[in-house]
Amino acid sequence: MFKKEKVKDKIVEEKNHLSVFEGFKFGFGFFVAILTGTLIVAALVYLFTNIFKATGIGF
């Protein structure tokens, strides 16, 4: 009986540790996605302003 409880505690501990890691991974992934999205948008805006300048529509 005592042994079973010990194993259960260990499993719960592992699960908690895993969820923290998963949360960190998700947060990091989210941060990277935002960063990449911002870079892509900035690059597109830069390209479009250059194209418009070249064609004379310009901002």
ABEGO torsion letter per residue (X at the ends): XAAAAAAAAAAAAAAAAAAAAAAAAAAAAAAAAAAAAAAAAAAAAAAAAAAAAAAGAEX
